[in-house]
Amino acid sequence: MLAHCTPCHFPGGEKDQLDTYDRVLSRIDDILDRTQRDTAGKGFMPFKLKKPALREGELAIFFKWMEDGMLEK
């Protein structure tokens, strides 16, 4: 996910950091919502497509992680 979320959501970026398990866990619903919106719609991430949109297989990783109980490791 680094290819999609940096540099905005990591240390030194201008947005909320998503560089730890706890930070991602606390924002997972918002992450999934915003990465699945229409790319031309308001609030879509990555913002203004500065980075490539997440592919279906990459989003599936998040859904599988949730299905498995969102374990840290």
N, C-alpha and C positions, 0 to 999 in steps of 0.2 A: 504494500500500500504506500510505501515511501514515494514511489514514482508519481502518485496521485495527490498526496497530501502535503508534501513539502514544496516550497519552503514556508508556506503560510501557517501550518499548524504544528510546527516544531520550534524548539528554542531559537529565538531571534526572529521568528515570524511575527506577522501582524495580527493573527487570529488566535483563538483559544488553542492552547497546546494539546495535542493528541499523541504525546510521546511516551505515555506509560499505560499500563494495563488499567489502572484505576480511572484514568482520564477517559480512555476509550469506553470502558464499561459504563461510566456515568453518562455518556453521550450517545450510546449505541442507537437508540431510537431515532435521534436527530440525524445521525450519520446515515442510517439506512434510508430515512425519509428523503434527505436532501440529495443523496447520490442516485436516487431512482426517479427524481422528477424529470419532466421534459427538459432537455438541454437548453431550450430557449426560454424556459420559464423562470420566474423569479425564485431565487433561493437555491437554484441548482448548484451543486458542487461537483467538481471543482469550479470555483467562481470564474465566470467568463471563459471557461475552458483554457485557463492558463496551463493546465495540465490535462492529460487525456482522461476521459470519463472512465469509471470502473467498468470492466467488462462483466458479462453475466457470470462467468466462472469465478471472478473475484468477489462479486457480491455473494455468491453461493457459499464462500468461505465464512462470511459473517453469519449467514443463516445457519450453517452447520454448527458453528461455534455456539450460537444461541441455543440450538436444539440440544447440544451436548452439555448445557448448563453453564456456559461462559466461564469455563475453568481458566485459570491463569496459565497453566502449563499442561 
